[in-house]
Amino acid sequence: MTKENKLSESLEDYLETILELQTNNTVARSKDIAEKMDIKRGSVTGMLKKLAAQNFINYEPYGYVTLTPSGRKIAKEIEARHILLKDFLYRILGVEEKAANDAACRMEHAMDKSTFKKLKQFISTIDACPHCDIEES
């Protein structure tokens, strides 16, 4: 995705939420998205239209919402960043789990691929180090 096509944090959150709902329920519905994101249903419609216009989701009003292949790819990248960041904050730095999850949610949007790759390598190095005394929670 180029800088010109960079999705807003909000749109990325929608893709991540749709991925989670689609994984758990096969499809997502507007009301499920609104409930999961704790927002009004009316706010969801406009964002779904934006995502559909960019070909990230399949969406028809009053129908199901599913990710397109390009939407799924982006959602999986966002999810991977979130999981890695939460793991780093919680397991390695010892941040309380809810705080780690909340911080990871905010940080996942700002991390570029190069930084993500370096953090992933750093965590692998720490995990492989026989001299590291990191406690598992």
A tleap script that builds the chain and sets N, CA, C and O, in Angstrom:
source leaprc.protein.ff14SB
mol = sequence {
  NMET THR LYS GLU ASN LYS LEU SER GLU SER
  LEU GLU ASP TYR LEU GLU THR ILE LEU GLU
  LEU GLN THR ASN ASN THR VAL ALA ARG SER
  LYS ASP ILE ALA GLU LYS MET ASP ILE LYS
  ARG GLY SER VAL THR GLY MET LEU LYS LYS
  LEU ALA ALA GLN ASN PHE ILE ASN TYR GLU
  PRO TYR GLY TYR VAL THR LEU THR PRO SER
  GLY ARG LYS ILE ALA LYS GLU ILE GLU ALA
  ARG HIE ILE LEU LEU LYS ASP PHE LEU TYR
  ARG ILE LEU GLY VAL GLU GLU LYS ALA ALA
  ASN ASP ALA ALA CYS ARG MET GLU HIE ALA
  MET ASP LYS SER THR PHE LYS LYS LEU LYS
  GLN PHE ILE SER THR ILE ASP ALA CYS PRO
  HIE CYS ASP ILE GLU GLU CSER
}
set mol.1.N position { 0.851 -1.176 0.000 }
set mol.1.CA position { 0.000 0.000 0.000 }
set mol.1.C position { 0.889 1.229 0.000 }
set mol.1.O position { 1.779 1.347 0.842 }
set mol.2.N position { 0.668 2.122 -0.909 }
set mol.2.CA position { 1.472 3.334 -1.005 }
set mol.2.C position { 0.981 4.366 -0.002 }
set mol.2.O position { -0.100 4.229 0.571 }
set mol.3.N position { 1.789 5.400 0.201 }
set mol.3.CA position { 1.390 6.447 1.148 }
set mol.3.C position { 0.092 7.112 0.737 }
set mol.3.O position { -0.724 7.470 1.588 }
set mol.4.N position { -0.108 7.282 -0.582 }
set mol.4.CA position { -1.331 7.930 -1.044 }
set mol.4.C position { -2.567 7.102 -0.672 }
set mol.4.O position { -3.644 7.652 -0.447 }
set mol.5.N position { -2.403 5.786 -0.611 }
set mol.5.CA position { -3.523 4.891 -0.311 }
set mol.5.C position { -3.589 4.515 1.167 }
set mol.5.O position { -4.423 3.694 1.548 }
set mol.6.N position { -2.735 5.095 2.005 }
set mol.6.CA position { -2.688 4.735 3.415 }
set mol.6.C position { -4.062 4.893 4.046 }
set mol.6.O position { -4.709 5.934 3.936 }
set mol.7.N position { -4.478 3.844 4.700 }
set mol.7.CA position { -5.765 3.869 5.377 }
set mol.7.C position { -5.636 4.610 6.702 }
set mol.7.O position { -4.582 4.589 7.339 }
set mol.8.N position { -6.708 5.257 7.103 }
set mol.8.CA position { -6.727 5.910 8.409 }
set mol.8.C position { -6.749 4.834 9.496 }
set mol.8.O position { -7.075 3.676 9.233 }
set mol.9.N position { -6.401 5.229 10.707 }
set mol.9.CA position { -6.459 4.297 11.836 }
set mol.9.C position { -7.858 3.719 11.973 }
set mol.9.O position { -8.025 2.530 12.242 }
set mol.10.N position { -8.846 4.558 11.790 }
set mol.10.CA position { -10.224 4.132 11.927 }
set mol.10.C position { -10.584 3.050 10.902 }
set mol.10.O position { -11.202 2.042 11.245 }
set mol.11.N position { -10.191 3.268 9.644 }
set mol.11.CA position { -10.487 2.270 8.616 }
set mol.11.C position { -9.726 0.973 8.880 }
set mol.11.O position { -10.250 -0.113 8.634 }
set mol.12.N position { -8.502 1.079 9.375 }
set mol.12.CA position { -7.753 -0.122 9.741 }
set mol.12.C position { -8.457 -0.871 10.869 }
set mol.12.O position { -8.517 -2.101 10.858 }
set mol.13.N position { -8.992 -0.128 11.848 }
set mol.13.CA position { -9.734 -0.762 12.940 }
set mol.13.C position { -10.952 -1.512 12.409 }
set mol.13.O position { -11.276 -2.600 12.886 }
set mol.14.N position { -11.622 -0.927 11.421 }
set mol.14.CA position { -12.766 -1.607 10.811 }
set mol.14.C position { -12.334 -2.918 10.166 }
set mol.14.O position { -12.979 -3.949 10.357 }
set mol.15.N position { -11.251 -2.881 9.406 }
set mol.15.CA position { -10.779 -4.103 8.743 }
set mol.15.C position { -10.411 -5.171 9.770 }
set mol.15.O position { -10.731 -6.347 9.596 }
set mol.16.N position { -9.745 -4.760 10.826 }
set mol.16.CA position { -9.360 -5.704 11.872 }
set mol.16.C position { -10.600 -6.299 12.557 }
set mol.16.O position { -10.644 -7.496 12.841 }
set mol.17.N position { -11.585 -5.467 12.815 }
set mol.17.CA position { -12.824 -5.937 13.443 }
set mol.17.C position { -13.577 -6.884 12.517 }
set mol.17.O position { -14.079 -7.919 12.958 }
set mol.18.N position { -13.657 -6.538 11.248 }
set mol.18.CA position { -14.343 -7.401 10.283 }
set mol.18.C position { -13.632 -8.747 10.187 }
set mol.18.O position { -14.286 -9.787 10.117 }
set mol.19.N position { -12.298 -8.738 10.183 }
set mol.19.CA position { -11.547 -9.990 10.151 }
set mol.19.C position { -11.889 -10.857 11.352 }
set mol.19.O position { -12.126 -12.057 11.212 }
set mol.20.N position { -11.913 -10.253 12.525 }
set mol.20.CA position { -12.231 -11.016 13.733 }
set mol.20.C position { -13.642 -11.593 13.666 }
set mol.20.O position { -13.854 -12.767 13.969 }
set mol.21.N position { -14.601 -10.767 13.270 }
set mol.21.CA position { -15.983 -11.245 13.175 }
set mol.21.C position { -16.126 -12.314 12.088 }
set mol.21.O position { -16.828 -13.308 12.274 }
set mol.22.N position { -15.466 -12.103 10.973 }
set mol.22.CA position { -15.540 -13.057 9.868 }
set mol.22.C position { -14.886 -14.378 10.277 }
set mol.22.O position { -15.369 -15.446 9.900 }
set mol.23.N position { -13.813 -14.317 11.031 }
set mol.23.CA position { -13.131 -15.526 11.501 }
set mol.23.C position { -14.029 -16.302 12.458 }
set mol.23.O position { -14.116 -17.528 12.383 }
set mol.24.N position { -14.693 -15.582 13.354 }
set mol.24.CA position { -15.533 -16.234 14.361 }
set mol.24.C position { -16.918 -16.626 13.837 }
set mol.24.O position { -17.482 -17.628 14.274 }
set mol.25.N position { -17.471 -15.836 12.898 }
set mol.25.CA position { -18.857 -16.035 12.476 }
set mol.25.C position { -19.016 -16.253 10.972 }
set mol.25.O position { -20.149 -16.294 10.493 }
set mol.26.N position { -17.962 -16.391 10.231 }
set mol.26.CA position { -17.939 -16.528 8.764 }
set mol.26.C position { -18.183 -15.201 8.056 }
set mol.26.O position { -17.515 -14.901 7.067 }
set mol.27.N position { -19.121 -14.407 8.541 }
set mol.27.CA position { -19.403 -13.096 7.968 }
set mol.27.C position { -19.580 -12.092 9.113 }
set mol.27.O position { -19.699 -12.465 10.280 }
set mol.28.N position { -19.593 -10.818 8.745 }
set mol.28.CA position { -19.850 -9.762 9.720 }
set mol.28.C position { -21.115 -9.021 9.283 }
set mol.28.O position { -21.440 -8.964 8.097 }
set mol.29.N position { -21.804 -8.468 10.245 }
set mol.29.CA position { -22.960 -7.622 9.955 }
set mol.29.C position { -22.693 -6.251 10.554 }
set mol.29.O position { -21.925 -6.112 11.506 }
set mol.30.N position { -23.336 -5.245 9.984 }
set mol.30.CA position { -23.146 -3.869 10.474 }
set mol.30.C position { -23.379 -3.772 11.969 }
set mol.30.O position { -22.610 -3.123 12.679 }
set mol.31.N position { -24.423 -4.405 12.448 }
set mol.31.CA position { -24.741 -4.304 13.875 }
set mol.31.C position { -23.667 -4.973 14.728 }
set mol.31.O position { -23.372 -4.506 15.828 }
set mol.32.N position { -23.079 -6.066 14.230 }
set mol.32.CA position { -21.998 -6.734 14.957 }
set mol.32.C position { -20.753 -5.839 15.017 }
set mol.32.O position { -20.081 -5.756 16.045 }
set mol.33.N position { -20.465 -5.178 13.904 }
set mol.33.CA position { -19.311 -4.272 13.843 }
set mol.33.C position { -19.511 -3.119 14.824 }
set mol.33.O position { -18.602 -2.773 15.578 }
set mol.34.N position { -20.705 -2.529 14.810 }
set mol.34.CA position { -21.009 -1.414 15.714 }
set mol.34.C position { -20.883 -1.847 17.170 }
set mol.34.O position { -20.325 -1.124 17.996 }
set mol.35.N position { -21.400 -3.020 17.474 }
set mol.35.CA position { -21.354 -3.530 18.844 }
set mol.35.C position { -19.907 -3.786 19.272 }
set mol.35.O position { -19.504 -3.388 20.365 }
set mol.36.N position { -19.142 -4.435 18.432 }
set mol.36.CA position { -17.747 -4.782 18.746 }
set mol.36.C position { -16.889 -3.526 18.921 }
set mol.36.O position { -16.018 -3.478 19.789 }
set mol.37.N position { -17.144 -2.511 18.090 }
set mol.37.CA position { -16.354 -1.284 18.150 }
set mol.37.C position { -16.949 -0.248 19.102 }
set mol.37.O position { -16.371 0.818 19.315 }
set mol.38.N position { -18.108 -0.571 19.671 }
set mol.38.CA position { -18.803 0.308 20.613 }
set mol.38.C position { -19.087 1.685 20.000 }
set mol.38.O position { -18.775 2.727 20.576 }
set mol.39.N position { -19.693 1.642 18.804 }
set mol.39.CA position { -20.098 2.864 18.105 }
set mol.39.C position { -21.521 2.703 17.604 }
set mol.39.O position { -22.069 1.600 17.608 }
set mol.40.N position { -22.114 3.797 17.175 }
set mol.40.CA position { -23.487 3.766 16.665 }
set mol.40.C position { -23.522 3.118 15.281 }
set mol.40.O position { -22.600 3.276 14.481 }
set mol.41.N position { -24.606 2.388 15.015 }
set mol.41.CA position { -24.745 1.685 13.730 }
set mol.41.C position { -24.689 2.647 12.550 }
set mol.41.O position { -24.160 2.301 11.493 }
set mol.42.N position { -25.224 3.837 12.718 }
set mol.42.CA position { -25.214 4.809 11.632 }
set mol.42.C position { -23.807 5.211 11.216 }
set mol.42.O position { -23.563 5.507 10.046 }
set mol.43.N position { -22.884 5.222 12.167 }
set mol.43.CA position { -21.491 5.565 11.856 }
set mol.43.C position { -20.818 4.483 11.026 }
set mol.43.O position { -19.913 4.769 10.242 }
set mol.44.N position { -21.254 3.254 11.194 }
set mol.44.CA position { -20.643 2.120 10.508 }
set mol.44.C position { -20.903 2.182 9.002 }
set mol.44.O position { -20.012 1.884 8.207 }
set mol.45.N position { -22.100 2.560 8.614 }
set mol.45.CA position { -22.487 2.549 7.205 }
set mol.45.C position { -21.546 3.362 6.327 }
set mol.45.O position { -21.105 2.886 5.281 }
set mol.46.N position { -21.237 4.578 6.744 }
set mol.46.CA position { -20.354 5.433 5.955 }
set mol.46.C position { -18.964 4.834 5.788 }
set mol.46.O position { -18.373 4.901 4.710 }
set mol.47.N position { -18.452 4.252 6.856 }
set mol.47.CA position { -17.126 3.647 6.788 }
set mol.47.C position { -17.139 2.398 5.912 }
set mol.47.O position { -16.184 2.145 5.177 }
set mol.48.N position { -18.200 1.629 5.985 }
set mol.48.CA position { -18.283 0.434 5.143 }
set mol.48.C position { -18.345 0.827 3.668 }
set mol.48.O position { -17.768 0.150 2.817 }
set mol.49.N position { -19.039 1.907 3.373 }
set mol.49.CA position { -19.093 2.387 1.989 }
set mol.49.C position { -17.701 2.793 1.505 }
set mol.49.O position { -17.336 2.518 0.362 }
set mol.50.N position { -16.921 3.449 2.375 }
set mol.50.CA position { -15.557 3.845 2.010 }
set mol.50.C position { -14.689 2.615 1.730 }
set mol.50.O position { -13.952 2.568 0.745 }
set mol.51.N position { -14.792 1.634 2.608 }
set mol.51.CA position { -13.997 0.418 2.427 }
set mol.51.C position { -14.413 -0.346 1.179 }
set mol.51.O position { -13.566 -0.905 0.481 }
set mol.52.N position { -15.712 -0.374 0.894 }
set mol.52.CA position { -16.206 -1.051 -0.315 }
set mol.52.C position { -15.732 -0.311 -1.567 }
set mol.52.O position { -15.370 -0.941 -2.561 }
set mol.53.N position { -15.733 1.009 -1.519 }
set mol.53.CA position { -15.293 1.809 -2.669 }
set mol.53.C position { -13.812 1.571 -2.973 }
set mol.53.O position { -13.384 1.696 -4.120 }
set mol.54.N position { -13.037 1.233 -1.950 }
set mol.54.CA position { -11.613 0.953 -2.131 }
set mol.54.C position { -11.356 -0.541 -2.375 }
set mol.54.O position { -10.209 -0.984 -2.438 }
set mol.55.N position { -12.439 -1.302 -2.509 }
set mol.55.CA position { -12.372 -2.735 -2.788 }
set mol.55.C position { -11.694 -3.537 -1.672 }
set mol.55.O position { -10.997 -4.515 -1.943 }
set mol.56.N position { -11.899 -3.120 -0.420 }
set mol.56.CA position { -11.370 -3.866 0.714 }
set mol.56.C position { -12.420 -4.783 1.320 }
set mol.56.O position { -12.085 -5.742 2.016 }
set mol.57.N position { -13.692 -4.491 1.059 }
set mol.57.CA position { -14.769 -5.341 1.571 }
set mol.57.C position { -15.842 -5.511 0.506 }
set mol.57.O position { -15.955 -4.722 -0.432 }
set mol.58.N position { -16.623 -6.570 0.685 }
set mol.58.CA position { -17.857 -6.753 -0.074 }
set mol.58.C position { -18.973 -6.306 0.857 }
set mol.58.O position { -19.094 -6.808 1.974 }
set mol.59.N position { -19.784 -5.367 0.401 }
set mol.59.CA position { -20.817 -4.799 1.276 }
set mol.59.C position { -22.021 -4.356 0.464 }
set mol.59.O position { -21.899 -3.664 -0.547 }
set mol.60.N position { -23.160 -4.768 0.926 }
set mol.60.CA position { -24.454 -4.292 0.427 }
set mol.60.C position { -25.252 -3.869 1.655 }
set mol.60.O position { -25.261 -4.591 2.652 }
set mol.61.N position { -25.924 -2.715 1.609 }
set mol.61.CA position { -26.735 -2.305 2.765 }
set mol.61.C position { -27.681 -3.431 3.200 }
set mol.61.O position { -28.313 -4.088 2.373 }
set mol.62.N position { -27.758 -3.631 4.494 }
set mol.62.CA position { -28.578 -4.663 5.131 }
set mol.62.C position { -28.107 -6.079 4.819 }
set mol.62.O position { -28.822 -7.047 5.078 }
set mol.63.N position { -26.916 -6.196 4.269 }
set mol.63.CA position { -26.364 -7.520 3.962 }
set mol.63.C position { -25.153 -7.807 4.829 }
set mol.63.O position { -24.836 -7.076 5.767 }
set mol.64.N position { -24.494 -8.892 4.484 }
set mol.64.CA position { -23.290 -9.280 5.196 }
set mol.64.C position { -22.089 -8.496 4.679 }
set mol.64.O position { -22.093 -7.976 3.564 }
set mol.65.N position { -21.075 -8.429 5.511 }
set mol.65.CA position { -19.824 -7.761 5.156 }
set mol.65.C position { -18.731 -8.830 5.175 }
set mol.65.O position { -18.565 -9.541 6.166 }
set mol.66.N position { -17.996 -8.936 4.083 }
set mol.66.CA position { -16.856 -9.849 4.026 }
set mol.66.C position { -15.656 -9.106 3.457 }
set mol.66.O position { -15.803 -8.139 2.709 }
set mol.67.N position { -14.491 -9.566 3.816 }
set mol.67.CA position { -13.264 -8.967 3.307 }
set mol.67.C position { -12.958 -9.485 1.908 }
set mol.67.O position { -13.165 -10.661 1.612 }
set mol.68.N position { -12.473 -8.610 1.067 }
set mol.68.CA position { -11.956 -9.028 -0.235 }
set mol.68.C position { -10.540 -9.567 0.019 }
set mol.68.O position { -10.018 -9.396 1.120 }
set mol.69.N position { -9.916 -10.204 -0.955 }
set mol.69.CA position { -8.538 -10.660 -0.744 }
set mol.69.C position { -7.594 -9.524 -0.328 }
set mol.69.O position { -6.763 -9.718 0.560 }
set mol.70.N position { -7.704 -8.356 -0.946 }
set mol.70.CA position { -6.819 -7.248 -0.558 }
set mol.70.C position { -7.160 -6.740 0.846 }
set mol.70.O position { -6.259 -6.373 1.600 }
set mol.71.N position { -8.434 -6.714 1.203 }
set mol.71.CA position { -8.845 -6.308 2.542 }
set mol.71.C position { -8.372 -7.297 3.595 }
set mol.71.O position { -7.946 -6.904 4.681 }
set mol.72.N position { -8.451 -8.585 3.268 }
set mol.72.CA position { -7.991 -9.634 4.182 }
set mol.72.C position { -6.483 -9.514 4.416 }
set mol.72.O position { -6.009 -9.667 5.542 }
set mol.73.N position { -5.746 -9.242 3.358 }
set mol.73.CA position { -4.284 -9.110 3.467 }
set mol.73.C position { -3.927 -7.976 4.428 }
set mol.73.O position { -3.088 -8.144 5.313 }
set mol.74.N position { -4.561 -6.837 4.249 }
set mol.74.CA position { -4.293 -5.687 5.120 }
set mol.74.C position { -4.727 -5.985 6.556 }
set mol.74.O position { -4.002 -5.677 7.502 }
set mol.75.N position { -5.903 -6.581 6.719 }
set mol.75.CA position { -6.411 -6.904 8.057 }
set mol.75.C position { -5.480 -7.877 8.772 }
set mol.75.O position { -5.250 -7.741 9.974 }
set mol.76.N position { -4.947 -8.846 8.056 }
set mol.76.CA position { -4.015 -9.818 8.652 }
set mol.76.C position { -2.717 -9.130 9.079 }
set mol.76.O position { -2.150 -9.462 10.120 }
set mol.77.N position { -2.247 -8.174 8.275 }
set mol.77.CA position { -1.040 -7.417 8.639 }
set mol.77.C position { -1.276 -6.604 9.913 }
set mol.77.O position { -0.418 -6.559 10.794 }
set mol.78.N position { -2.427 -5.974 10.004 }
set mol.78.CA position { -2.772 -5.187 11.190 }
set mol.78.C position { -2.863 -6.098 12.405 }
set mol.78.O position { -2.333 -5.780 13.470 }
set mol.79.N position { -3.537 -7.228 12.242 }
set mol.79.CA position { -3.686 -8.202 13.325 }
set mol.79.C position { -2.313 -8.701 13.789 }
set mol.79.O position { -2.076 -8.817 14.992 }
set mol.80.N position { -1.413 -8.995 12.853 }
set mol.80.CA position { -0.075 -9.481 13.206 }
set mol.80.C position { 0.703 -8.435 13.990 }
set mol.80.O position { 1.382 -8.761 14.964 }
set mol.81.N position { 0.605 -7.177 13.566 }
set mol.81.CA position { 1.289 -6.099 14.301 }
set mol.81.C position { 0.729 -6.007 15.716 }
set mol.81.O position { 1.483 -5.862 16.679 }
set mol.82.N position { -0.588 -6.092 15.840 }
set mol.82.CA position { -1.236 -5.998 17.152 }
set mol.82.C position { -0.762 -7.132 18.067 }
set mol.82.O position { -0.391 -6.895 19.216 }
set mol.83.N position { -0.777 -8.349 17.555 }
set mol.83.CA position { -0.383 -9.512 18.358 }
set mol.83.C position { 1.069 -9.385 18.811 }
set mol.83.O position { 1.380 -9.624 19.978 }
set mol.84.N position { 1.950 -9.012 17.897 }
set mol.84.CA position { 3.365 -8.875 18.227 }
set mol.84.C position { 3.584 -7.776 19.263 }
set mol.84.O position { 4.313 -7.970 20.236 }
set mol.85.N position { 2.954 -6.625 19.054 }
set mol.85.CA position { 3.121 -5.512 19.983 }
set mol.85.C position { 2.577 -5.851 21.367 }
set mol.85.O position { 3.212 -5.545 22.376 }
set mol.86.N position { 1.420 -6.474 21.418 }
set mol.86.CA position { 0.851 -6.860 22.711 }
set mol.86.C position { 1.773 -7.855 23.403 }
set mol.86.O position { 2.031 -7.729 24.600 }
set mol.87.N position { 2.271 -8.839 22.665 }
set mol.87.CA position { 3.180 -9.830 23.231 }
set mol.87.C position { 4.431 -9.158 23.800 }
set mol.87.O position { 4.863 -9.465 24.911 }
set mol.88.N position { 4.998 -8.250 23.031 }
set mol.88.CA position { 6.197 -7.536 23.478 }
set mol.88.C position { 5.922 -6.755 24.759 }
set mol.88.O position { 6.680 -6.850 25.725 }
set mol.89.N position { 4.848 -5.991 24.764 }
set mol.89.CA position { 4.524 -5.166 25.924 }
set mol.89.C position { 4.185 -6.010 27.152 }
set mol.89.O position { 4.635 -5.715 28.260 }
set mol.90.N position { 3.400 -7.046 26.951 }
set mol.90.CA position { 2.921 -7.870 28.073 }
set mol.90.C position { 3.980 -8.851 28.563 }
set mol.90.O position { 4.322 -8.873 29.746 }
set mol.91.N position { 4.485 -9.646 27.658 }
set mol.91.CA position { 5.371 -10.740 28.051 }
set mol.91.C position { 6.793 -10.270 28.326 }
set mol.91.O position { 7.417 -10.718 29.287 }
set mol.92.N position { 7.302 -9.386 27.506 }
set mol.92.CA position { 8.704 -8.988 27.638 }
set mol.92.C position { 8.876 -7.780 28.557 }
set mol.92.O position { 9.772 -7.763 29.401 }
set mol.93.N position { 8.017 -6.768 28.392 }
set mol.93.CA position { 8.157 -5.577 29.240 }
set mol.93.C position { 7.368 -5.665 30.545 }
set mol.93.O position { 7.600 -4.882 31.466 }
set mol.94.N position { 6.427 -6.627 30.627 }
set mol.94.CA position { 5.672 -6.802 31.863 }
set mol.94.C position { 4.540 -5.812 32.062 }
set mol.94.O position { 4.102 -5.595 33.191 }
set mol.95.N position { 4.061 -5.210 30.986 }
set mol.95.CA position { 2.920 -4.300 31.069 }
set mol.95.C position { 1.670 -5.130 31.350 }
set mol.95.O position { 1.509 -6.221 30.803 }
set mol.96.N position { 0.788 -4.613 32.200 }
set mol.96.CA position { -0.470 -5.303 32.509 }
set mol.96.C position { -1.204 -5.627 31.204 }
set mol.96.O position { -1.161 -4.839 30.259 }
set mol.97.N position { -1.872 -6.777 31.146 }
set mol.97.CA position { -2.419 -7.283 29.882 }
set mol.97.C position { -3.389 -6.324 29.192 }
set mol.97.O position { -3.271 -6.105 27.986 }
set mol.98.N position { -4.332 -5.755 29.917 }
set mol.98.CA position { -5.287 -4.850 29.282 }
set mol.98.C position { -4.589 -3.595 28.770 }
set mol.98.O position { -4.883 -3.121 27.673 }
set mol.99.N position { -3.678 -3.065 29.553 }
set mol.99.CA position { -2.921 -1.882 29.130 }
set mol.99.C position { -2.064 -2.208 27.910 }
set mol.99.O position { -1.944 -1.392 26.996 }
set mol.100.N position { -1.470 -3.400 27.896 }
set mol.100.CA position { -0.661 -3.830 26.749 }
set mol.100.C position { -1.531 -3.939 25.500 }
set mol.100.O position { -1.123 -3.522 24.416 }
set mol.101.N position { -2.724 -4.496 25.652 }
set mol.101.CA position { -3.642 -4.635 24.519 }
set mol.101.C position { -4.069 -3.269 23.997 }
set mol.101.O position { -4.078 -3.036 22.788 }
set mol.102.N position { -4.421 -2.368 24.907 }
set mol.102.CA position { -4.849 -1.017 24.510 }
set mol.102.C position { -3.721 -0.256 23.817 }
set mol.102.O position { -3.947 0.408 22.805 }
set mol.103.N position { -2.512 -0.353 24.359 }
set mol.103.CA position { -1.366 0.334 23.762 }
set mol.103.C position { -1.032 -0.268 22.396 }
set mol.103.O position { -0.726 0.460 21.452 }
set mol.104.N position { -1.092 -1.590 22.294 }
set mol.104.CA position { -0.819 -2.265 21.018 }
set mol.104.C position { -1.811 -1.807 19.957 }
set mol.104.O position { -1.447 -1.635 18.794 }
set mol.105.N position { -3.052 -1.613 20.352 }
set mol.105.CA position { -4.085 -1.155 19.416 }
set mol.105.C position { -3.744 0.223 18.860 }
set mol.105.O position { -3.979 0.499 17.683 }
set mol.106.N position { -3.197 1.076 19.698 }
set mol.106.CA position { -2.816 2.411 19.232 }
set mol.106.C position { -1.524 2.369 18.411 }
set mol.106.O position { -1.400 3.071 17.408 }
set mol.107.N position { -0.578 1.557 18.833 }
set mol.107.CA position { 0.736 1.500 18.187 }
set mol.107.C position { 0.709 0.803 16.828 }
set mol.107.O position { 1.497 1.138 15.943 }
set mol.108.N position { -0.180 -0.150 16.662 }
set mol.108.CA position { -0.202 -0.963 15.434 }
set mol.108.C position { -0.375 -0.131 14.174 }
set mol.108.O position { 0.069 -0.531 13.098 }
set mol.109.N position { -1.013 1.016 14.300 }
set mol.109.CA position { -1.282 1.860 13.135 }
set mol.109.C position { -0.069 2.674 12.697 }
set mol.109.O position { 0.041 3.056 11.533 }
set mol.110.N position { 0.830 2.933 13.623 }
set mol.110.CA position { 1.962 3.796 13.329 }
set mol.110.C position { 3.199 3.018 12.875 }
set mol.110.O position { 4.144 3.611 12.355 }
set mol.111.N position { 3.200 1.726 13.063 }
set mol.111.CA position { 4.399 0.946 12.781 }
set mol.111.C position { 4.496 0.573 11.304 }
set mol.111.O position { 3.589 -0.043 10.745 }
set mol.112.N position { 5.609 0.957 10.685 }
set mol.112.CA position { 5.826 0.590 9.286 }
set mol.112.C position { 6.405 -0.828 9.214 }
set mol.112.O position { 6.805 -1.399 10.228 }
set mol.113.N position { 6.443 -1.379 8.008 }
set mol.113.CA position { 6.880 -2.765 7.820 }
set mol.113.C position { 8.314 -2.993 8.269 }
set mol.113.O position { 8.623 -4.032 8.853 }
set mol.114.N position { 9.191 -2.036 8.005 }
set mol.114.CA position { 10.595 -2.178 8.378 }
set mol.114.C position { 10.756 -2.242 9.900 }
set mol.114.O position { 11.487 -3.088 10.415 }
set mol.115.N position { 10.080 -1.358 10.605 }
set mol.115.CA position { 10.152 -1.345 12.067 }
set mol.115.C position { 9.539 -2.612 12.636 }
set mol.115.O position { 10.075 -3.191 13.581 }
set mol.116.N position { 8.423 -3.046 12.072 }
set mol.116.CA position { 7.773 -4.277 12.515 }
set mol.116.C position { 8.736 -5.457 12.362 }
set mol.116.O position { 8.870 -6.282 13.266 }
set mol.117.N position { 9.394 -5.523 11.226 }
set mol.117.CA position { 10.334 -6.615 10.959 }
set mol.117.C position { 11.476 -6.602 11.978 }
set mol.117.O position { 11.868 -7.655 12.481 }
set mol.118.N position { 12.012 -5.413 12.287 }
set mol.118.CA position { 13.108 -5.309 13.254 }
set mol.118.C position { 12.653 -5.687 14.661 }
set mol.118.O position { 13.395 -6.352 15.385 }
set mol.119.N position { 11.453 -5.278 15.061 }
set mol.119.CA position { 10.937 -5.645 16.371 }
set mol.119.C position { 10.729 -7.160 16.451 }
set mol.119.O position { 11.033 -7.785 17.467 }
set mol.120.N position { 10.220 -7.726 15.392 }
set mol.120.CA position { 10.007 -9.179 15.337 }
set mol.120.C position { 11.350 -9.917 15.485 }
set mol.120.O position { 11.435 -10.913 16.204 }
set mol.121.N position { 12.391 -9.427 14.805 }
set mol.121.CA position { 13.718 -10.029 14.915 }
set mol.121.C position { 14.272 -9.874 16.330 }
set mol.121.O position { 14.900 -10.791 16.862 }
set mol.122.N position { 14.039 -8.720 16.930 }
set mol.122.CA position { 14.505 -8.469 18.296 }
set mol.122.C position { 13.848 -9.445 19.274 }
set mol.122.O position { 14.524 -10.009 20.135 }
set mol.123.N position { 12.553 -9.643 19.147 }
set mol.123.CA position { 11.836 -10.565 20.032 }
set mol.123.C position { 12.345 -11.995 19.827 }
set mol.123.O position { 12.512 -12.739 20.793 }
set mol.124.N position { 12.589 -12.374 18.581 }
set mol.124.CA position { 13.134 -13.709 18.298 }
set mol.124.C position { 14.495 -13.891 18.956 }
set mol.124.O position { 14.791 -14.957 19.496 }
set mol.125.N position { 15.326 -12.847 18.911 }
set mol.125.CA position { 16.650 -12.903 19.531 }
set mol.125.C position { 16.532 -13.073 21.038 }
set mol.125.O position { 17.238 -13.888 21.631 }
set mol.126.N position { 15.648 -12.311 21.653 }
set mol.126.CA position { 15.439 -12.425 23.099 }
set mol.126.C position { 14.920 -13.820 23.447 }
set mol.126.O position { 15.392 -14.440 24.400 }
set mol.127.N position { 13.956 -14.308 22.682 }
set mol.127.CA position { 13.391 -15.627 22.958 }
set mol.127.C position { 14.427 -16.739 22.810 }
set mol.127.O position { 14.360 -17.747 23.513 }
set mol.128.N position { 15.381 -16.561 21.902 }
set mol.128.CA position { 16.396 -17.589 21.658 }
set mol.128.C position { 17.586 -17.477 22.602 }
set mol.128.O position { 18.381 -18.411 22.700 }
set mol.129.N position { 17.721 -16.367 23.290 }
set mol.129.CA position { 18.883 -16.132 24.148 }
set mol.129.C position { 18.826 -17.024 25.398 }
set mol.129.O position { 17.874 -16.937 26.174 }
set mol.130.N position { 19.839 -17.881 25.594 }
set mol.130.CA position { 19.817 -18.760 26.764 }
set mol.130.C position { 20.133 -18.014 28.067 }
set mol.130.O position { 19.951 -18.564 29.154 }
set mol.131.N position { 20.599 -16.780 27.961 }
set mol.131.CA position { 20.979 -16.007 29.139 }
set mol.131.C position { 19.919 -15.017 29.582 }
set mol.131.O position { 20.077 -14.343 30.600 }
set mol.132.N position { 18.844 -14.931 28.823 }
set mol.132.CA position { 17.759 -13.996 29.167 }
set mol.132.C position { 16.854 -14.632 30.195 }
set mol.132.O position { 16.418 -15.771 30.030 }
set mol.133.N position { 16.576 -13.914 31.236 }
set mol.133.CA position { 15.719 -14.424 32.303 }
set mol.133.C position { 14.363 -13.753 32.262 }
set mol.133.O position { 13.914 -13.200 33.266 }
set mol.134.N position { 13.711 -13.793 31.130 }
set mol.134.CA position { 12.397 -13.187 31.006 }
set mol.134.C position { 11.371 -14.182 31.528 }
set mol.134.O position { 11.301 -15.327 31.082 }
set mol.135.N position { 10.587 -13.717 32.474 }
set mol.135.CA position { 9.554 -14.578 33.037 }
set mol.135.C position { 8.358 -14.632 32.109 }
set mol.135.O position { 7.918 -13.614 31.573 }
set mol.136.N position { 7.848 -15.820 31.930 }
set mol.136.CA position { 6.611 -16.009 31.155 }
set mol.136.C position { 5.445 -15.797 32.111 }
set mol.136.O position { 5.458 -16.319 33.226 }
set mol.137.N position { 4.455 -15.052 31.697 }
set mol.137.CA position { 3.281 -14.811 32.545 }
set mol.137.C position { 2.200 -15.806 32.233 }
set mol.137.O position { 1.132 -15.767 32.843 }
savepdb mol mol.pdb
quit
